[in-house]
Amino acid sequence: MSTRAIIALPVENGYITAWNWNDGNPSNLGAELRTHFTDTKVINELISHHSFGSIAGPRFCKRFYQQFKERFDNCQIKFIELSNRRYLISHVNDGRVIEGEGPNGFFADIDTMLQCDLNYVYVFENGKWKTYK
């Protein structure tokens, strides 16, 4: 089973979000966000993709590619490079809408996010990541 998570950034009257399908636990996604996503410009870039499998660095992506080369060649999996040299690993089935999600990944509040089929919510507020379960 995947560890699913929502990544959220406060906006007027709610939150814009991205859905992370795999490895969303604090030791993986939480550490990735705290280490590599501390600037709102990069966080907005991440959230603009709205849905992806997971986030990784270049070394992991190289090993992952070697392991699943046939899926990349058949366009089932792709890497999306962000401006901070982190990569979104995206699968052909990523991009589905989360129940309760508004247009462009909008949620009115954290409680509504926590009612989704997920494990964690990460919110970037006042320059820090907060984790909700």
N, CA, C and O of each residue as an XYZ file, in Angstrom:
532
protein
N       0.841     -1.182      0.000
C       0.000      0.000      0.000
C       0.887      1.248      0.000
O       1.924      1.279      0.663
N       0.484      2.245     -0.727
C       1.229      3.500     -0.818
C       0.954      4.384      0.385
O      -0.109      4.318      1.002
N       1.939      5.211      0.704
C       1.752      6.225      1.740
C       1.447      7.531      1.021
O       2.350      8.215      0.539
N       0.160      7.867      0.954
C      -0.298      9.023      0.198
C      -0.281     10.279      1.072
O      -0.464     10.217      2.288
N      -0.055     11.419      0.414
C       0.014     12.682      1.153
C      -0.444     13.841      0.280
O      -0.386     13.786     -0.948
N      -0.898     14.883      0.949
C      -1.212     16.145      0.284
C      -0.161     17.168      0.717
O       0.183     17.259      1.896
N       0.333     17.922     -0.233
C       1.255     19.025      0.029
C       0.448     20.295     -0.198
O      -0.143     20.468     -1.265
N       0.414     21.185      0.789
C      -0.486     22.340      0.719
C       0.236     23.652      1.006
O       1.186     23.713      1.787
N      -0.248     24.686      0.350
C       0.252     26.038      0.548
C      -0.956     26.945      0.787
O      -1.876     26.972     -0.030
N      -0.964     27.692      1.905
C      -2.111     28.571      2.183
C      -2.246     29.674      1.141
O      -1.263     30.277      0.712
N      -3.488     29.919      0.750
C      -3.858     31.044     -0.117
C      -5.101     31.662      0.498
O      -5.616     31.169      1.501
N      -5.575     32.723     -0.094
C      -6.777     33.368      0.424
C      -7.937     32.366      0.477
O      -8.259     31.731     -0.527
N      -8.551     32.230      1.630
C      -9.723     31.376      1.845
C      -9.470     29.881      1.739
O     -10.424     29.121      1.568
N      -8.220     29.426      1.832
C      -7.987     27.989      1.778
C      -6.561     27.613      1.439
O      -5.612     28.277      1.856
N      -6.420     26.531      0.670
C      -5.108     25.966      0.349
C      -5.095     25.469     -1.086
O      -6.078     24.905     -1.566
N      -3.964     25.683     -1.775
C      -3.738     25.014     -3.047
C      -2.874     23.803     -2.730
O      -2.031     23.853     -1.834
N      -3.081     22.715     -3.465
C      -2.442     21.467     -3.065
C      -1.887     20.671     -4.238
O      -2.205     20.909     -5.403
N      -1.046     19.717     -3.871
C      -0.578     18.680     -4.788
C      -0.741     17.344     -4.071
O      -0.610     17.263     -2.850
N      -1.024     16.312     -4.832
C      -1.251     14.975     -4.315
C      -0.014     14.126     -4.597
O       0.380     13.966     -5.753
N       0.599     13.582     -3.548
C       1.776     12.719     -3.649
C       1.316     11.282     -3.384
O       0.832     10.979     -2.293
N       1.467     10.392     -4.378
C       0.898      9.045     -4.288
C       1.737      8.059     -3.490
O       1.167      7.147     -2.890
N       3.055      8.188     -3.450
C       3.917      7.180     -2.821
C       4.957      7.825     -1.906
O       5.339      8.980     -2.094
N       5.398      7.071     -0.931
C       6.492      7.507     -0.040
C       6.183      8.823      0.653
O       7.071      9.661      0.805
N       4.952      9.017      1.074
C       4.537     10.282      1.681
C       4.775     10.379      3.172
O       4.302     11.322      3.807
N       5.495      9.430      3.749
C       5.727      9.471      5.193
C       6.760     10.536      5.573
O       7.520     10.990      4.718
N       6.794     10.937      6.840
C       7.699     12.010      7.266
C       9.184     11.726      7.010
O       9.946     12.657      6.748
N       9.606     10.463      7.081
C      11.025     10.173      6.860
C      11.416     10.270      5.381
O      12.598     10.409      5.069
N      10.452     10.201      4.477
C      10.738     10.369      3.051
C      10.281     11.748      2.569
O      11.095     12.661      2.424
N       8.992     11.892      2.324
C       8.475     13.155      1.790
C       8.693     14.310      2.761
O       9.090     15.398      2.345
N       8.442     14.089      4.036
C       8.642     15.153      5.026
C      10.068     15.678      5.017
O      10.294     16.888      5.027
N      11.032     14.758      4.997
C      12.444     15.161      4.962
C      12.783     15.864      3.650
O      13.538     16.837      3.641
N      12.229     15.374      2.550
C      12.453     15.996      1.234
C      11.949     17.439      1.233
O      12.641     18.344      0.767
N      10.752     17.645      1.752
C      10.184     18.997      1.785
C      10.998     19.920      2.689
O      11.310     21.046      2.302
N      11.342     19.458      3.878
C      12.105     20.301      4.821
C      13.498     20.638      4.296
O      14.033     21.702      4.607
N      14.088     19.751      3.508
C      15.451     19.961      3.010
C      15.493     20.740      1.701
O      16.327     21.631      1.542
N      14.606     20.419      0.763
C      14.719     20.954     -0.600
C      13.601     21.909     -1.026
O      13.656     22.484     -2.114
N      12.595     22.078     -0.179
C      11.465     22.931     -0.548
C      11.201     23.939      0.569
O      10.262     23.798      1.353
N      12.059     24.959      0.615
C      11.954     25.982      1.662
C      11.652     27.364      1.089
O      11.570     28.345      1.828
N      11.489     27.433     -0.207
C      11.224     28.682     -0.913
C       9.848     28.580     -1.562
O       9.561     27.598     -2.247
N       8.996     29.579     -1.358
C       7.629     29.499     -1.886
C       7.596     29.421     -3.415
O       6.653     28.861     -3.975
N       8.589     29.962     -4.091
C       8.629     29.853     -5.557
C       8.742     28.390     -5.977
O       8.028     27.947     -6.876
N       9.620     27.651     -5.343
C       9.809     26.233     -5.666
C       8.586     25.421     -5.209
O       8.177     24.482     -5.892
N       8.013     25.776     -4.073
C       6.817     25.073     -3.588
C       5.651     25.289     -4.551
O       4.906     24.351     -4.836
N       5.484     26.509     -5.051
C       4.444     26.775     -6.051
C       4.678     25.969     -7.327
O       3.735     25.462     -7.935
N       5.947     25.858     -7.725
C       6.285     25.060     -8.902
C       5.888     23.597     -8.679
O       5.309     22.964     -9.561
N       6.201     23.075     -7.509
C       5.836     21.702     -7.152
C       4.316     21.520     -7.188
O       3.811     20.583     -7.806
N       3.604     22.413     -6.529
C       2.155     22.299     -6.434
C       1.480     22.459     -7.796
O       0.403     21.905     -8.017
N       2.090     23.198     -8.699
C       1.482     23.402    -10.019
C       1.304     22.090    -10.789
O       0.525     22.034    -11.741
N       2.010     21.049    -10.391
C       1.872     19.743    -11.064
C       0.698     18.939    -10.506
O       0.272     17.970    -11.135
N       0.175     19.311     -9.358
C      -1.033     18.780     -8.722
C      -1.019     17.302     -8.369
O      -1.665     16.922     -7.393
N      -0.326     16.455     -9.101
C      -0.350     15.029     -8.798
C       0.879     14.344     -9.376
O       1.235     14.560    -10.534
N       1.526     13.515     -8.560
C       2.722     12.797     -9.000
C       2.953     11.620     -8.063
O       2.336     11.520     -7.003
N       3.845     10.737     -8.469
C       4.125      9.552     -7.678
C       4.946      9.851     -6.447
O       4.544      9.513     -5.334
N       6.094     10.482     -6.632
C       6.962     10.839     -5.519
C       8.007     11.846     -5.994
O       8.054     12.204     -7.171
N       8.848     12.298     -5.053
C       9.903     13.267     -5.336
C      11.241     12.595     -5.041
O      11.369     11.859     -4.063
N      12.232     12.850     -5.886
C      13.545     12.229     -5.674
C      14.652     13.111     -6.228
O      14.411     14.057     -6.977
N      15.865     12.771     -5.836
C      17.046     13.451     -6.335
C      17.623     12.743     -7.547
O      17.151     11.668     -7.917
N      18.640     13.331     -8.172
C      19.204     12.789     -9.411
C      19.777     11.379     -9.271
O      19.598     10.562    -10.174
N      20.462     11.069     -8.166
C      21.053      9.731     -8.015
C      19.981      8.646     -7.946
O      20.099      7.596     -8.577
N      18.935      8.920     -7.166
C      17.852      7.945     -7.078
C      17.199      7.750     -8.443
O      16.894      6.623     -8.833
N      16.986      8.845     -9.164
C      16.339      8.762    -10.469
C      17.152      7.912    -11.441
O      16.588      7.156    -12.231
N      18.469      8.036    -11.383
C      19.320      7.243    -12.263
C      19.144      5.756    -11.969
O      18.987      4.959    -12.894
N      19.168      5.373    -10.695
C      18.972      3.964    -10.322
C      17.560      3.491    -10.679
O      17.377      2.375    -11.166
N      16.579      4.338    -10.435
C      15.182      4.015    -10.718
C      14.987      3.788    -12.215
O      14.306      2.849    -12.627
N      15.593      4.657    -13.022
C      15.501      4.521    -14.475
C      16.085      3.188    -14.926
O      15.487      2.486    -15.741
N      17.258      2.838    -14.392
C      17.897      1.585    -14.783
C      17.022      0.387    -14.423
O      16.966     -0.593    -15.164
N      16.342      0.472    -13.286
C      15.502     -0.627    -12.832
C      14.219     -0.755    -13.659
O      13.744     -1.866    -13.896
N      13.659      0.373    -14.095
C      12.370      0.366    -14.790
C      12.462      0.944    -16.199
O      11.517      1.576    -16.671
N      13.587      0.734    -16.873
C      13.831      1.312    -18.189
C      12.700      1.042    -19.176
O      12.318      1.937    -19.930
N      12.163     -0.164    -19.185
C      11.109     -0.502    -20.150
C       9.849      0.341    -19.924
O       9.152      0.661    -20.887
N       9.548      0.700    -18.698
C       8.379      1.540    -18.437
C       8.600      2.977    -18.917
O       7.667      3.629    -19.387
N       9.836      3.465    -18.795
C      10.155      4.799    -19.321
C      10.074      4.792    -20.845
O       9.524      5.705    -21.459
N      10.632      3.744    -21.435
C      10.619      3.642    -22.892
C       9.199      3.551    -23.440
O       8.938      3.999    -24.556
N       8.288      2.982    -22.675
C       6.887      2.877    -23.083
C       6.053      4.051    -22.580
O       4.827      4.030    -22.687
N       6.712      5.082    -22.028
C       6.072      6.315    -21.551
C       5.051      6.086    -20.432
O       4.095      6.851    -20.299
N       5.250      5.045    -19.636
C       4.384      4.834    -18.483
C       4.875      5.633    -17.276
O       4.089      5.991    -16.400
N       6.183      5.912    -17.237
C       6.791      6.672    -16.144
C       7.657      7.771    -16.759
O       8.317      7.557    -17.776
N       7.647      8.960    -16.126
C       8.535     10.024    -16.592
C       9.041     10.816    -15.390
O       8.435     10.807    -14.318
N      10.152     11.495    -15.591
C      10.708     12.409    -14.592
C      10.386     13.834    -15.013
O      10.493     14.183    -16.189
N       9.991     14.654    -14.049
C       9.761     16.075    -14.296
C      10.760     16.827    -13.422
O      10.661     16.791    -12.196
N      11.726     17.512    -14.047
C      12.749     18.223    -13.278
C      12.216     19.577    -12.823
O      11.649     20.335    -13.610
N      12.410     19.865    -11.538
C      12.037     21.154    -10.966
C      13.261     22.063    -10.917
O      14.384     21.596    -11.105
N      13.060     23.338    -10.670
C      14.163     24.303    -10.693
C      15.187     24.068     -9.586
O      16.309     24.566     -9.684
N      14.836     23.325     -8.536
C      15.785     23.049     -7.448
C      16.512     21.720     -7.634
O      17.092     21.196     -6.683
N      16.488     21.167     -8.853
C      17.159     19.918     -9.220
C      16.578     18.697     -8.510
O      17.268     17.690     -8.352
N      15.335     18.774     -8.086
C      14.608     17.616     -7.587
C      13.693     17.163     -8.719
O      13.372     17.946     -9.613
N      13.283     15.927     -8.681
C      12.483     15.367     -9.765
C      11.175     14.795     -9.239
O      11.140     14.136     -8.200
N      10.111     15.057     -9.968
C       8.842     14.396     -9.703
C       8.840     13.131    -10.540
O       9.112     13.175    -11.740
N       8.538     12.013     -9.919
C       8.384     10.768    -10.655
C       6.891     10.642    -10.918
O       6.089     10.524     -9.992
N       6.539     10.668    -12.179
C       5.134     10.692    -12.561
C       4.785      9.448    -13.369
O       5.533      9.046    -14.260
N       3.654      8.849    -13.054
C       3.159      7.666    -13.745
C       1.990      8.072    -14.626
O       1.339      9.086    -14.372
N       1.729      7.299    -15.641
C       0.657      7.604    -16.583
C      -0.689      7.769    -15.877
O      -1.540      8.510    -16.370
N      -0.907      7.107    -14.746
C      -2.186      7.199    -14.032
C      -2.233      8.339    -13.019
O      -3.295      8.595    -12.451
N      -1.132      9.028    -12.774
C      -1.147     10.171    -11.861
C      -2.002     11.273    -12.483
O      -2.193     11.315    -13.698
N      -2.509     12.156    -11.639
C      -3.292     13.264    -12.149
C      -4.768     13.137    -11.845
O      -5.553     14.026    -12.176
N      -5.147     12.056    -11.228
C      -6.554     11.896    -10.858
C      -6.930     12.916     -9.805
O      -6.080     13.359     -9.032
N      -8.179     13.287     -9.770
C      -8.664     14.268     -8.805
C      -8.979     13.575     -7.497
O      -9.501     12.459     -7.495
N      -8.671     14.218     -6.390
C      -8.954     13.708     -5.060
C     -10.383     14.080     -4.706
O     -10.818     15.198     -4.983
N     -11.118     13.161     -4.101
C     -12.475     13.470     -3.671
C     -12.441     14.625     -2.680
O     -11.667     14.598     -1.723
N     -13.259     15.625     -2.897
C     -13.301     16.798     -2.034
C     -12.458     17.955     -2.535
O     -12.561     19.070     -2.023
N     -11.623     17.696     -3.535
C     -10.735     18.716     -4.083
C     -11.504     19.637     -5.021
O     -12.322     19.184     -5.823
N     -11.236     20.919     -4.913
C     -11.829     21.874     -5.834
C     -10.955     22.061     -7.055
O      -9.944     21.373     -7.199
N     -11.323     22.982     -7.945
C     -10.502     23.259     -9.134
C      -9.070     23.629     -8.738
O      -8.849     24.334     -7.753
N      -8.113     23.147     -9.513
C      -6.689     23.431     -9.296
C      -6.188     22.988     -7.928
O      -5.289     23.612     -7.363
N      -6.762     21.917     -7.394
C      -6.277     21.378     -6.126
C      -6.632     22.215     -4.921
O      -5.907     22.183     -3.927
N      -7.708     22.957     -4.966
C      -8.084     23.838     -3.865
C      -8.871     23.078     -2.793
O      -9.769     22.292     -3.095
N      -8.511     23.333     -1.542
C      -9.267     22.861     -0.384
C      -9.522     24.058      0.522
O      -8.664     24.932      0.649
N     -10.679     24.107      1.146
C     -11.029     25.217      2.029
C     -10.314     25.124      3.372
O     -10.005     26.148      3.983
N     -10.044     23.883      3.844
C      -9.418     23.738      5.161
C      -8.691     22.396      5.291
O      -8.866     21.491      4.474
N      -7.885     22.296      6.322
C      -7.090     21.091      6.557
C      -7.975     19.910      6.927
O      -7.691     18.784      6.519
N      -9.040     20.139      7.691
C      -9.935     19.048      8.074
C     -10.497     18.325      6.847
O     -10.613     17.099      6.852
N     -10.841     19.066      5.812
C     -11.354     18.445      4.589
C     -10.271     17.602      3.927
O     -10.559     16.521      3.414
N      -9.037     18.077      3.932
C      -7.931     17.288      3.380
C      -7.768     15.993      4.159
O      -7.580     14.930      3.568
N      -7.838     16.077      5.481
C      -7.625     14.900      6.328
C      -8.728     13.857      6.168
O      -8.555     12.713      6.591
N      -9.835     14.223      5.577
C     -10.913     13.263      5.327
C     -10.703     12.482      4.032
O     -11.459     11.554      3.741
N      -9.691     12.846      3.257
C      -9.391     12.144      2.011
C      -8.691     10.818      2.321
O      -8.262     10.577      3.450
N      -8.585      9.974      1.310
C      -7.908      8.683      1.445
C      -6.397      8.916      1.379
O      -5.773      8.734      0.333
N      -5.823      9.323      2.517
C      -4.402      9.647      2.570
C      -3.853      9.363      3.955
O      -4.586      8.989      4.870
N      -2.544      9.551      4.089
C      -1.875      9.310      5.363
C      -1.381     10.582      6.036
O      -1.403     10.679      7.263
N      -0.932     11.568      5.241
C      -0.354     12.789      5.802
C      -0.758     14.011      4.982
O      -1.056     13.920      3.791
N      -0.757     15.162      5.666
C      -0.901     16.460      5.009
C       0.294     17.301      5.459
O       0.576     17.405      6.653
N       0.992     17.897      4.492
C       2.121     18.787      4.775
C       1.733     20.193      4.340
O       1.378     20.419      3.183
N       1.804     21.138      5.278
C       1.420     22.516      4.994
C       2.627     23.419      5.252
O       3.258     23.336      6.306
N       2.944     24.286      4.278
C       4.036     25.246      4.436
C       3.444     26.569      4.908
O       2.783     27.273      4.144
N       3.689     26.902      6.185
C       3.172     28.139      6.769
C       4.277     28.843      7.547
O       5.043     28.208      8.272
N       4.350     30.141      7.392
C       5.319     30.963      8.116
C       6.745     30.432      7.983
O       7.510     30.429      8.947
N       7.089     29.984      6.781
C       8.448     29.537      6.501
C       8.799     28.162      7.022
O       9.970     27.784      6.996
N       7.814     27.388      7.501
C       8.092     26.052      8.045
C       7.029     25.064      7.575
O       5.894     25.434      7.275
N       7.434     23.799      7.522
C       6.512     22.721      7.176
C       5.855     22.200      8.443
O       6.524     21.947      9.445
N       4.535     22.041      8.389
C       3.772     21.416      9.481
C       3.190     20.126      8.938
O       2.720     20.076      7.801
N       3.221     19.084      9.754
C       2.720     17.780      9.358
C       1.456     17.453     10.120
O       1.395     17.610     11.340
N       0.436     16.992      9.390
C      -0.832     16.586      9.998
C      -1.093     15.146      9.593
O      -0.775     14.730      8.479
N      -1.679     14.390     10.517
C      -1.987     12.984     10.238
C      -3.426     12.698     10.602
O      -3.890     11.569     10.443
